[in-house]
Amino acid sequence: MKEETLNFFEKVYEVAQQIPYGRVTSYGAIAKYLGAARSARMVGYAMNDSSEKDVPAHRVVNRKGILTGKHHFSGTHLMQQLLESEGLHVSDNQIQNFDKVFWDPSKEL
């Protein structure tokens, strides 16, 4: 992997580590915060590659609150279980009350 990609991933991880317990953010919100608004997919790649790191990847969902990264977690429903253990309600693979639990790093950091 290129060095600039690795550096971008590290920046993504730094932001993701700031997501408060019981809150979620989106791939696009992280990308926008990092000044790379069109790089939501790269944020997704970083989350996919974060399993060996101390990163709460389960708190990063798509812009509609859908658990699009769930297949990268071991177990059938691990991403949903982790979110529900933090008090979030998930129905049909989507965060309920998404606007109330959404965390925007550009407004918080």
Jmol script that loads the backbone (N, CA, C; Angstrom):
load data "model"
ATOM      1  N   MET A   1       0.839  -1.187   0.000  1.00  0.00           N
ATOM      2  CA  MET A   1       0.000   0.000   0.000  1.00  0.00           C
ATOM      3  C   MET A   1       0.884   1.250   0.000  1.00  0.00           C
ATOM      4  N   LYS A   2       0.465   2.264  -0.696  1.00  0.00           N
ATOM      5  CA  LYS A   2       1.246   3.499  -0.771  1.00  0.00           C
ATOM      6  C   LYS A   2       1.295   4.194   0.587  1.00  0.00           C
ATOM      7  N   GLU A   3       2.373   4.927   0.807  1.00  0.00           N
ATOM      8  CA  GLU A   3       2.552   5.619   2.083  1.00  0.00           C
ATOM      9  C   GLU A   3       1.442   6.631   2.343  1.00  0.00           C
ATOM     10  N   GLU A   4       1.007   7.365   1.293  1.00  0.00           N
ATOM     11  CA  GLU A   4      -0.055   8.358   1.508  1.00  0.00           C
ATOM     12  C   GLU A   4      -1.376   7.692   1.885  1.00  0.00           C
ATOM     13  N   THR A   5      -1.615   6.476   1.373  1.00  0.00           N
ATOM     14  CA  THR A   5      -2.821   5.729   1.759  1.00  0.00           C
ATOM     15  C   THR A   5      -2.727   5.334   3.220  1.00  0.00           C
ATOM     16  N   LEU A   6      -1.564   4.846   3.638  1.00  0.00           N
ATOM     17  CA  LEU A   6      -1.386   4.474   5.041  1.00  0.00           C
ATOM     18  C   LEU A   6      -1.549   5.681   5.953  1.00  0.00           C
ATOM     19  N   ASN A   7      -1.012   6.824   5.546  1.00  0.00           N
ATOM     20  CA  ASN A   7      -1.170   8.037   6.346  1.00  0.00           C
ATOM     21  C   ASN A   7      -2.635   8.445   6.434  1.00  0.00           C
ATOM     22  N   PHE A   8      -3.377   8.328   5.338  1.00  0.00           N
ATOM     23  CA  PHE A   8      -4.803   8.647   5.345  1.00  0.00           C
ATOM     24  C   PHE A   8      -5.542   7.707   6.292  1.00  0.00           C
ATOM     25  N   PHE A   9      -5.213   6.427   6.228  1.00  0.00           N
ATOM     26  CA  PHE A   9      -5.849   5.457   7.119  1.00  0.00           C
ATOM     27  C   PHE A   9      -5.602   5.834   8.577  1.00  0.00           C
ATOM     28  N   GLU A  10      -4.369   6.209   8.905  1.00  0.00           N
ATOM     29  CA  GLU A  10      -4.051   6.595  10.292  1.00  0.00           C
ATOM     30  C   GLU A  10      -4.878   7.808  10.731  1.00  0.00           C
ATOM     31  N   LYS A  11      -5.062   8.773   9.838  1.00  0.00           N
ATOM     32  CA  LYS A  11      -5.889   9.942  10.155  1.00  0.00           C
ATOM     33  C   LYS A  11      -7.336   9.523  10.377  1.00  0.00           C
ATOM     34  N   VAL A  12      -7.822   8.606   9.552  1.00  0.00           N
ATOM     35  CA  VAL A  12      -9.187   8.074   9.721  1.00  0.00           C
ATOM     36  C   VAL A  12      -9.317   7.429  11.092  1.00  0.00           C
ATOM     37  N   TYR A  13      -8.327   6.622  11.473  1.00  0.00           N
ATOM     38  CA  TYR A  13      -8.378   5.940  12.769  1.00  0.00           C
ATOM     39  C   TYR A  13      -8.385   6.936  13.927  1.00  0.00           C
ATOM     40  N   GLU A  14      -7.617   8.011  13.791  1.00  0.00           N
ATOM     41  CA  GLU A  14      -7.595   9.033  14.843  1.00  0.00           C
ATOM     42  C   GLU A  14      -8.971   9.651  15.037  1.00  0.00           C
ATOM     43  N   VAL A  15      -9.667   9.923  13.944  1.00  0.00           N
ATOM     44  CA  VAL A  15     -11.018  10.487  14.036  1.00  0.00           C
ATOM     45  C   VAL A  15     -11.976   9.450  14.610  1.00  0.00           C
ATOM     46  N   ALA A  16     -11.915   8.234  14.100  1.00  0.00           N
ATOM     47  CA  ALA A  16     -12.837   7.187  14.554  1.00  0.00           C
ATOM     48  C   ALA A  16     -12.684   6.913  16.050  1.00  0.00           C
ATOM     49  N   GLN A  17     -11.488   7.030  16.546  1.00  0.00           N
ATOM     50  CA  GLN A  17     -11.260   6.802  17.976  1.00  0.00           C
ATOM     51  C   GLN A  17     -11.924   7.868  18.845  1.00  0.00           C
ATOM     52  N   GLN A  18     -12.325   8.974  18.256  1.00  0.00           N
ATOM     53  CA  GLN A  18     -12.980  10.060  18.994  1.00  0.00           C
ATOM     54  C   GLN A  18     -14.508   9.927  19.028  1.00  0.00           C
ATOM     55  N   ILE A  19     -15.061   8.995  18.257  1.00  0.00           N
ATOM     56  CA  ILE A  19     -16.525   8.842  18.216  1.00  0.00           C
ATOM     57  C   ILE A  19     -16.991   8.417  19.605  1.00  0.00           C
ATOM     58  N   PRO A  20     -17.881   9.187  20.219  1.00  0.00           N
ATOM     59  CA  PRO A  20     -18.323   8.853  21.570  1.00  0.00           C
ATOM     60  C   PRO A  20     -19.115   7.542  21.629  1.00  0.00           C
ATOM     61  N   TYR A  21     -19.018   6.897  22.764  1.00  0.00           N
ATOM     62  CA  TYR A  21     -19.800   5.698  23.055  1.00  0.00           C
ATOM     63  C   TYR A  21     -21.279   6.018  22.843  1.00  0.00           C
ATOM     64  N   GLY A  22     -21.979   5.134  22.158  1.00  0.00           N
ATOM     65  CA  GLY A  22     -23.413   5.331  21.931  1.00  0.00           C
ATOM     66  C   GLY A  22     -23.746   6.276  20.789  1.00  0.00           C
ATOM     67  N   ARG A  23     -22.759   6.651  20.007  1.00  0.00           N
ATOM     68  CA  ARG A  23     -22.963   7.543  18.857  1.00  0.00           C
ATOM     69  C   ARG A  23     -22.374   6.894  17.619  1.00  0.00           C
ATOM     70  N   VAL A  24     -22.756   7.374  16.447  1.00  0.00           N
ATOM     71  CA  VAL A  24     -22.210   6.882  15.184  1.00  0.00           C
ATOM     72  C   VAL A  24     -21.906   8.062  14.275  1.00  0.00           C
ATOM     73  N   THR A  25     -21.073   7.814  13.294  1.00  0.00           N
ATOM     74  CA  THR A  25     -20.799   8.798  12.257  1.00  0.00           C
ATOM     75  C   THR A  25     -20.792   8.061  10.928  1.00  0.00           C
ATOM     76  N   SER A  26     -20.572   8.801   9.860  1.00  0.00           N
ATOM     77  CA  SER A  26     -20.583   8.186   8.529  1.00  0.00           C
ATOM     78  C   SER A  26     -19.195   8.254   7.906  1.00  0.00           C
ATOM     79  N   TYR A  27     -19.010   7.401   6.910  1.00  0.00           N
ATOM     80  CA  TYR A  27     -17.756   7.409   6.156  1.00  0.00           C
ATOM     81  C   TYR A  27     -17.533   8.803   5.561  1.00  0.00           C
ATOM     82  N   GLY A  28     -18.585   9.373   5.001  1.00  0.00           N
ATOM     83  CA  GLY A  28     -18.492  10.680   4.365  1.00  0.00           C
ATOM     84  C   GLY A  28     -18.175  11.800   5.332  1.00  0.00           C
ATOM     85  N   ALA A  29     -18.719  11.734   6.549  1.00  0.00           N
ATOM     86  CA  ALA A  29     -18.444  12.777   7.544  1.00  0.00           C
ATOM     87  C   ALA A  29     -16.970  12.765   7.941  1.00  0.00           C
ATOM     88  N   ILE A  30     -16.406  11.576   8.058  1.00  0.00           N
ATOM     89  CA  ILE A  30     -14.972  11.480   8.373  1.00  0.00           C
ATOM     90  C   ILE A  30     -14.148  12.010   7.210  1.00  0.00           C
ATOM     91  N   ALA A  31     -14.504  11.606   5.997  1.00  0.00           N
ATOM     92  CA  ALA A  31     -13.771  12.076   4.818  1.00  0.00           C
ATOM     93  C   ALA A  31     -13.824  13.598   4.717  1.00  0.00           C
ATOM     94  N   LYS A  32     -14.996  14.156   4.905  1.00  0.00           N
ATOM     95  CA  LYS A  32     -15.160  15.616   4.823  1.00  0.00           C
ATOM     96  C   LYS A  32     -14.316  16.310   5.890  1.00  0.00           C
ATOM     97  N   TYR A  33     -14.334  15.788   7.108  1.00  0.00           N
ATOM     98  CA  TYR A  33     -13.547  16.366   8.193  1.00  0.00           C
ATOM     99  C   TYR A  33     -12.061  16.374   7.842  1.00  0.00           C
ATOM    100  N   LEU A  34     -11.612  15.319   7.150  1.00  0.00           N
ATOM    101  CA  LEU A  34     -10.196  15.219   6.787  1.00  0.00           C
ATOM    102  C   LEU A  34      -9.839  16.003   5.534  1.00  0.00           C
ATOM    103  N   GLY A  35     -10.816  16.749   4.990  1.00  0.00           N
ATOM    104  CA  GLY A  35     -10.556  17.566   3.815  1.00  0.00           C
ATOM    105  C   GLY A  35     -10.537  16.779   2.520  1.00  0.00           C
ATOM    106  N   ALA A  36     -11.148  15.596   2.561  1.00  0.00           N
ATOM    107  CA  ALA A  36     -11.185  14.727   1.383  1.00  0.00           C
ATOM    108  C   ALA A  36     -12.625  14.271   1.164  1.00  0.00           C
ATOM    109  N   ALA A  37     -13.512  15.234   0.972  1.00  0.00           N
ATOM    110  CA  ALA A  37     -14.950  14.980   0.948  1.00  0.00           C
ATOM    111  C   ALA A  37     -15.372  13.877  -0.017  1.00  0.00           C
ATOM    112  N   ARG A  38     -14.609  13.656  -1.062  1.00  0.00           N
ATOM    113  CA  ARG A  38     -14.981  12.637  -2.055  1.00  0.00           C
ATOM    114  C   ARG A  38     -14.338  11.279  -1.775  1.00  0.00           C
ATOM    115  N   SER A  39     -13.816  11.113  -0.576  1.00  0.00           N
ATOM    116  CA  SER A  39     -13.074   9.892  -0.249  1.00  0.00           C
ATOM    117  C   SER A  39     -13.778   9.004   0.771  1.00  0.00           C
ATOM    118  N   ALA A  40     -15.097   9.028   0.785  1.00  0.00           N
ATOM    119  CA  ALA A  40     -15.843   8.187   1.731  1.00  0.00           C
ATOM    120  C   ALA A  40     -15.490   6.713   1.539  1.00  0.00           C
ATOM    121  N   ARG A  41     -15.313   6.298   0.312  1.00  0.00           N
ATOM    122  CA  ARG A  41     -14.971   4.897   0.045  1.00  0.00           C
ATOM    123  C   ARG A  41     -13.606   4.547   0.653  1.00  0.00           C
ATOM    124  N   MET A  42     -12.662   5.474   0.610  1.00  0.00           N
ATOM    125  CA  MET A  42     -11.349   5.226   1.224  1.00  0.00           C
ATOM    126  C   MET A  42     -11.478   5.083   2.737  1.00  0.00           C
ATOM    127  N   VAL A  43     -12.390   5.856   3.336  1.00  0.00           N
ATOM    128  CA  VAL A  43     -12.649   5.712   4.769  1.00  0.00           C
ATOM    129  C   VAL A  43     -13.177   4.294   5.032  1.00  0.00           C
ATOM    130  N   GLY A  44     -14.047   3.818   4.164  1.00  0.00           N
ATOM    131  CA  GLY A  44     -14.549   2.454   4.280  1.00  0.00           C
ATOM    132  C   GLY A  44     -13.427   1.429   4.198  1.00  0.00           C
ATOM    133  N   TYR A  45     -12.494   1.637   3.278  1.00  0.00           N
ATOM    134  CA  TYR A  45     -11.345   0.730   3.163  1.00  0.00           C
ATOM    135  C   TYR A  45     -10.524   0.747   4.454  1.00  0.00           C
ATOM    136  N   ALA A  46     -10.362   1.930   5.030  1.00  0.00           N
ATOM    137  CA  ALA A  46      -9.628   2.041   6.294  1.00  0.00           C
ATOM    138  C   ALA A  46     -10.343   1.272   7.397  1.00  0.00           C
ATOM    139  N   MET A  47     -11.665   1.399   7.464  1.00  0.00           N
ATOM    140  CA  MET A  47     -12.424   0.671   8.485  1.00  0.00           C
ATOM    141  C   MET A  47     -12.280  -0.840   8.280  1.00  0.00           C
ATOM    142  N   ASN A  48     -12.305  -1.281   7.028  1.00  0.00           N
ATOM    143  CA  ASN A  48     -12.144  -2.712   6.735  1.00  0.00           C
ATOM    144  C   ASN A  48     -10.795  -3.231   7.191  1.00  0.00           C
ATOM    145  N   ASP A  49      -9.804  -2.354   7.212  1.00  0.00           N
ATOM    146  CA  ASP A  49      -8.432  -2.731   7.547  1.00  0.00           C
ATOM    147  C   ASP A  49      -8.092  -2.451   9.016  1.00  0.00           C
ATOM    148  N   SER A  50      -9.098  -2.159   9.836  1.00  0.00           N
ATOM    149  CA  SER A  50      -8.841  -1.709  11.209  1.00  0.00           C
ATOM    150  C   SER A  50      -8.993  -2.788  12.265  1.00  0.00           C
ATOM    151  N   SER A  51      -9.235  -4.029  11.877  1.00  0.00           N
ATOM    152  CA  SER A  51      -9.546  -5.070  12.857  1.00  0.00           C
ATOM    153  C   SER A  51      -8.433  -5.311  13.877  1.00  0.00           C
ATOM    154  N   GLU A  52      -7.203  -5.078  13.521  1.00  0.00           N
ATOM    155  CA  GLU A  52      -6.083  -5.292  14.443  1.00  0.00           C
ATOM    156  C   GLU A  52      -5.739  -4.036  15.248  1.00  0.00           C
ATOM    157  N   LYS A  53      -6.528  -2.996  15.069  1.00  0.00           N
ATOM    158  CA  LYS A  53      -6.252  -1.728  15.746  1.00  0.00           C
ATOM    159  C   LYS A  53      -7.362  -1.420  16.750  1.00  0.00           C
ATOM    160  N   ASP A  54      -7.095  -0.508  17.646  1.00  0.00           N
ATOM    161  CA  ASP A  54      -8.086  -0.118  18.651  1.00  0.00           C
ATOM    162  C   ASP A  54      -8.990   0.970  18.064  1.00  0.00           C
ATOM    163  N   VAL A  55      -9.830   0.570  17.111  1.00  0.00           N
ATOM    164  CA  VAL A  55     -10.696   1.505  16.394  1.00  0.00           C
ATOM    165  C   VAL A  55     -12.138   1.002  16.485  1.00  0.00           C
ATOM    166  N   PRO A  56     -13.059   1.832  16.944  1.00  0.00           N
ATOM    167  CA  PRO A  56     -14.467   1.408  17.031  1.00  0.00           C
ATOM    168  C   PRO A  56     -15.154   1.477  15.664  1.00  0.00           C
ATOM    169  N   ALA A  57     -14.730   0.618  14.752  1.00  0.00           N
ATOM    170  CA  ALA A  57     -15.242   0.628  13.381  1.00  0.00           C
ATOM    171  C   ALA A  57     -16.750   0.390  13.326  1.00  0.00           C
ATOM    172  N   HIS A  58     -17.294  -0.254  14.351  1.00  0.00           N
ATOM    173  CA  HIS A  58     -18.739  -0.502  14.359  1.00  0.00           C
ATOM    174  C   HIS A  58     -19.548   0.789  14.447  1.00  0.00           C
ATOM    175  N   ARG A  59     -18.913   1.876  14.845  1.00  0.00           N
ATOM    176  CA  ARG A  59     -19.602   3.164  14.969  1.00  0.00           C
ATOM    177  C   ARG A  59     -19.585   3.972  13.675  1.00  0.00           C
ATOM    178  N   VAL A  60     -19.092   3.400  12.588  1.00  0.00           N
ATOM    179  CA  VAL A  60     -19.041   4.098  11.304  1.00  0.00           C
ATOM    180  C   VAL A  60     -19.982   3.379  10.338  1.00  0.00           C
ATOM    181  N   VAL A  61     -20.963   4.119   9.849  1.00  0.00           N
ATOM    182  CA  VAL A  61     -22.006   3.569   8.980  1.00  0.00           C
ATOM    183  C   VAL A  61     -22.128   4.453   7.737  1.00  0.00           C
ATOM    184  N   ASN A  62     -23.034   4.098   6.838  1.00  0.00           N
ATOM    185  CA  ASN A  62     -23.177   4.954   5.656  1.00  0.00           C
ATOM    186  C   ASN A  62     -24.036   6.177   5.984  1.00  0.00           C
ATOM    187  N   ARG A  63     -24.206   7.040   5.009  1.00  0.00           N
ATOM    188  CA  ARG A  63     -24.885   8.329   5.251  1.00  0.00           C
ATOM    189  C   ARG A  63     -26.360   8.196   5.616  1.00  0.00           C
ATOM    190  N   LYS A  64     -26.926   7.025   5.430  1.00  0.00           N
ATOM    191  CA  LYS A  64     -28.324   6.786   5.792  1.00  0.00           C
ATOM    192  C   LYS A  64     -28.457   5.994   7.084  1.00  0.00           C
ATOM    193  N   GLY A  65     -27.317   5.688   7.698  1.00  0.00           N
ATOM    194  CA  GLY A  65     -27.338   4.926   8.946  1.00  0.00           C
ATOM    195  C   GLY A  65     -27.395   3.426   8.744  1.00  0.00           C
ATOM    196  N   ILE A  66     -27.108   2.973   7.538  1.00  0.00           N
ATOM    197  CA  ILE A  66     -27.146   1.537   7.244  1.00  0.00           C
ATOM    198  C   ILE A  66     -25.791   0.902   7.571  1.00  0.00           C
ATOM    199  N   LEU A  67     -25.835  -0.290   8.158  1.00  0.00           N
ATOM    200  CA  LEU A  67     -24.630  -0.998   8.564  1.00  0.00           C
ATOM    201  C   LEU A  67     -23.963  -1.670   7.364  1.00  0.00           C
ATOM    202  N   THR A  68     -23.450  -0.865   6.470  1.00  0.00           N
ATOM    203  CA  THR A  68     -22.881  -1.393   5.233  1.00  0.00           C
ATOM    204  C   THR A  68     -21.590  -2.172   5.468  1.00  0.00           C
ATOM    205  N   GLY A  69     -20.905  -1.950   6.571  1.00  0.00           N
ATOM    206  CA  GLY A  69     -19.655  -2.658   6.840  1.00  0.00           C
ATOM    207  C   GLY A  69     -19.825  -3.918   7.658  1.00  0.00           C
ATOM    208  N   LYS A  70     -21.045  -4.323   7.899  1.00  0.00           N
ATOM    209  CA  LYS A  70     -21.300  -5.439   8.824  1.00  0.00           C
ATOM    210  C   LYS A  70     -20.633  -6.743   8.413  1.00  0.00           C
ATOM    211  N   HIS A  71     -20.469  -6.975   7.112  1.00  0.00           N
ATOM    212  CA  HIS A  71     -19.866  -8.230   6.669  1.00  0.00           C
ATOM    213  C   HIS A  71     -18.363  -8.312   6.935  1.00  0.00           C
ATOM    214  N   HIS A  72     -17.764  -7.215   7.418  1.00  0.00           N
ATOM    215  CA  HIS A  72     -16.343  -7.222   7.754  1.00  0.00           C
ATOM    216  C   HIS A  72     -16.110  -7.570   9.219  1.00  0.00           C
ATOM    217  N   PHE A  73     -17.179  -7.821   9.958  1.00  0.00           N
ATOM    218  CA  PHE A  73     -17.078  -8.210  11.362  1.00  0.00           C
ATOM    219  C   PHE A  73     -17.261  -9.710  11.470  1.00  0.00           C
ATOM    220  N   SER A  74     -16.501 -10.326  12.369  1.00  0.00           N
ATOM    221  CA  SER A  74     -16.686 -11.766  12.555  1.00  0.00           C
ATOM    222  C   SER A  74     -18.046 -11.999  13.219  1.00  0.00           C
ATOM    223  N   GLY A  75     -18.642 -13.128  12.937  1.00  0.00           N
ATOM    224  CA  GLY A  75     -19.960 -13.407  13.476  1.00  0.00           C
ATOM    225  C   GLY A  75     -21.038 -12.824  12.582  1.00  0.00           C
ATOM    226  N   THR A  76     -22.214 -13.332  12.716  1.00  0.00           N
ATOM    227  CA  THR A  76     -23.307 -12.947  11.839  1.00  0.00           C
ATOM    228  C   THR A  76     -23.806 -11.534  12.080  1.00  0.00           C
ATOM    229  N   HIS A  77     -23.931 -11.143  13.336  1.00  0.00           N
ATOM    230  CA  HIS A  77     -24.524  -9.843  13.663  1.00  0.00           C
ATOM    231  C   HIS A  77     -23.657  -9.045  14.639  1.00  0.00           C
ATOM    232  N   LEU A  78     -22.347  -9.234  14.593  1.00  0.00           N
ATOM    233  CA  LEU A  78     -21.477  -8.600  15.584  1.00  0.00           C
ATOM    234  C   LEU A  78     -21.562  -7.079  15.568  1.00  0.00           C
ATOM    235  N   MET A  79     -21.566  -6.465  14.388  1.00  0.00           N
ATOM    236  CA  MET A  79     -21.635  -5.002  14.315  1.00  0.00           C
ATOM    237  C   MET A  79     -22.912  -4.509  14.997  1.00  0.00           C
ATOM    238  N   GLN A  80     -24.030  -5.128  14.679  1.00  0.00           N
ATOM    239  CA  GLN A  80     -25.304  -4.747  15.288  1.00  0.00           C
ATOM    240  C   GLN A  80     -25.268  -4.978  16.800  1.00  0.00           C
ATOM    241  N   GLN A  81     -24.713  -6.099  17.238  1.00  0.00           N
ATOM    242  CA  GLN A  81     -24.646  -6.398  18.667  1.00  0.00           C
ATOM    243  C   GLN A  81     -23.805  -5.367  19.407  1.00  0.00           C
ATOM    244  N   LEU A  82     -22.689  -4.967  18.822  1.00  0.00           N
ATOM    245  CA  LEU A  82     -21.838  -3.947  19.452  1.00  0.00           C
ATOM    246  C   LEU A  82     -22.586  -2.621  19.584  1.00  0.00           C
ATOM    247  N   LEU A  83     -23.291  -2.221  18.540  1.00  0.00           N
ATOM    248  CA  LEU A  83     -24.060  -0.971  18.586  1.00  0.00           C
ATOM    249  C   LEU A  83     -25.183  -1.060  19.611  1.00  0.00           C
ATOM    250  N   GLU A  84     -25.879  -2.166  19.623  1.00  0.00           N
ATOM    251  CA  GLU A  84     -26.983  -2.327  20.578  1.00  0.00           C
ATOM    252  C   GLU A  84     -26.477  -2.376  22.016  1.00  0.00           C
ATOM    253  N   SER A  85     -25.270  -2.909  22.219  1.00  0.00           N
ATOM    254  CA  SER A  85     -24.700  -2.931  23.573  1.00  0.00           C
ATOM    255  C   SER A  85     -24.380  -1.525  24.064  1.00  0.00           C
ATOM    256  N   GLU A  86     -24.300  -0.560  23.123  1.00  0.00           N
ATOM    257  CA  GLU A  86     -24.068   0.841  23.475  1.00  0.00           C
ATOM    258  C   GLU A  86     -25.378   1.621  23.548  1.00  0.00           C
ATOM    259  N   GLY A  87     -26.499   0.929  23.427  1.00  0.00           N
ATOM    260  CA  GLY A  87     -27.795   1.577  23.577  1.00  0.00           C
ATOM    261  C   GLY A  87     -28.450   2.037  22.294  1.00  0.00           C
ATOM    262  N   LEU A  88     -27.843   1.759  21.148  1.00  0.00           N
ATOM    263  CA  LEU A  88     -28.452   2.157  19.879  1.00  0.00           C
ATOM    264  C   LEU A  88     -29.463   1.106  19.444  1.00  0.00           C
ATOM    265  N   HIS A  89     -30.484   1.540  18.737  1.00  0.00           N
ATOM    266  CA  HIS A  89     -31.497   0.622  18.225  1.00  0.00           C
ATOM    267  C   HIS A  89     -31.253   0.431  16.736  1.00  0.00           C
ATOM    268  N   VAL A  90     -31.136  -0.839  16.342  1.00  0.00           N
ATOM    269  CA  VAL A  90     -30.896  -1.186  14.943  1.00  0.00           C
ATOM    270  C   VAL A  90     -32.057  -2.050  14.476  1.00  0.00           C
ATOM    271  N   SER A  91     -32.639  -1.682  13.353  1.00  0.00           N
ATOM    272  CA  SER A  91     -33.723  -2.461  12.769  1.00  0.00           C
ATOM    273  C   SER A  91     -33.469  -2.578  11.268  1.00  0.00           C
ATOM    274  N   ASP A  92     -33.551  -3.787  10.745  1.00  0.00           N
ATOM    275  CA  ASP A  92     -33.293  -4.029   9.317  1.00  0.00           C
ATOM    276  C   ASP A  92     -31.942  -3.449   8.884  1.00  0.00           C
ATOM    277  N   ASN A  93     -30.925  -3.678   9.699  1.00  0.00           N
ATOM    278  CA  ASN A  93     -29.555  -3.221   9.413  1.00  0.00           C
ATOM    279  C   ASN A  93     -29.408  -1.707   9.318  1.00  0.00           C
ATOM    280  N   GLN A  94     -30.295  -0.966   9.959  1.00  0.00           N
ATOM    281  CA  GLN A  94     -30.231   0.491   9.912  1.00  0.00           C
ATOM    282  C   GLN A  94     -30.397   1.069  11.317  1.00  0.00           C
ATOM    283  N   ILE A  95     -29.576   2.073  11.625  1.00  0.00           N
ATOM    284  CA  ILE A  95     -29.662   2.770  12.903  1.00  0.00           C
ATOM    285  C   ILE A  95     -30.983   3.530  12.948  1.00  0.00           C
ATOM    286  N   GLN A  96     -31.738   3.334  14.022  1.00  0.00           N
ATOM    287  CA  GLN A  96     -32.968   4.083  14.209  1.00  0.00           C
ATOM    288  C   GLN A  96     -32.632   5.390  14.925  1.00  0.00           C
ATOM    289  N   ASN A  97     -33.395   6.429  14.677  1.00  0.00           N
ATOM    290  CA  ASN A  97     -33.114   7.768  15.237  1.00  0.00           C
ATOM    291  C   ASN A  97     -31.696   8.217  14.873  1.00  0.00           C
ATOM    292  N   PHE A  98     -31.327   7.942  13.640  1.00  0.00           N
ATOM    293  CA  PHE A  98     -29.968   8.229  13.168  1.00  0.00           C
ATOM    294  C   PHE A  98     -29.584   9.685  13.392  1.00  0.00           C
ATOM    295  N   ASP A  99     -30.490  10.612  13.115  1.00  0.00           N
ATOM    296  CA  ASP A  99     -30.173  12.036  13.278  1.00  0.00           C
ATOM    297  C   ASP A  99     -29.881  12.398  14.732  1.00  0.00           C
ATOM    298  N   LYS A 100     -30.413  11.657  15.684  1.00  0.00           N
ATOM    299  CA  LYS A 100     -30.188  11.960  17.107  1.00  0.00           C
ATOM    300  C   LYS A 100     -28.878  11.378  17.630  1.00  0.00           C
ATOM    301  N   VAL A 101     -28.407  10.298  17.025  1.00  0.00           N
ATOM    302  CA  VAL A 101     -27.180   9.657  17.499  1.00  0.00           C
ATOM    303  C   VAL A 101     -25.988   9.936  16.586  1.00  0.00           C
ATOM    304  N   PHE A 102     -26.220  10.691  15.502  1.00  0.00           N
ATOM    305  CA  PHE A 102     -25.149  11.012  14.570  1.00  0.00           C
ATOM    306  C   PHE A 102     -24.148  11.964  15.211  1.00  0.00           C
ATOM    307  N   TRP A 103     -22.881  11.663  15.065  1.00  0.00           N
ATOM    308  CA  TRP A 103     -21.780  12.486  15.573  1.00  0.00           C
ATOM    309  C   TRP A 103     -21.019  13.047  14.387  1.00  0.00           C
ATOM    310  N   ASP A 104     -20.943  14.360  14.304  1.00  0.00           N
ATOM    311  CA  ASP A 104     -20.259  15.027  13.194  1.00  0.00           C
ATOM    312  C   ASP A 104     -18.900  15.521  13.676  1.00  0.00           C
ATOM    313  N   PRO A 105     -17.821  14.911  13.219  1.00  0.00           N
ATOM    314  CA  PRO A 105     -16.506  15.330  13.699  1.00  0.00           C
ATOM    315  C   PRO A 105     -16.169  16.779  13.400  1.00  0.00           C
ATOM    316  N   SER A 106     -16.719  17.333  12.334  1.00  0.00           N
ATOM    317  CA  SER A 106     -16.413  18.736  12.005  1.00  0.00           C
ATOM    318  C   SER A 106     -17.038  19.712  13.002  1.00  0.00           C
ATOM    319  N   LYS A 107     -18.027  19.261  13.745  1.00  0.00           N
ATOM    320  CA  LYS A 107     -18.661  20.110  14.746  1.00  0.00           C
ATOM    321  C   LYS A 107     -18.168  19.790  16.160  1.00  0.00           C
ATOM    322  N   GLU A 108     -17.513  18.628  16.310  1.00  0.00           N
ATOM    323  CA  GLU A 108     -17.134  18.150  17.624  1.00  0.00           C
ATOM    324  C   GLU A 108     -15.640  18.236  17.902  1.00  0.00           C
ATOM    325  N   LEU A 109     -14.816  18.122  16.866  1.00  0.00           N
ATOM    326  CA  LEU A 109     -13.366  18.097  17.087  1.00  0.00           C
ATOM    327  C   LEU A 109     -12.744  19.451  16.806  1.00  0.00           C
TER     328      LEU A 109
END
end "model"
wireframe off; spacefill off
backbone 0.3
color backbone group
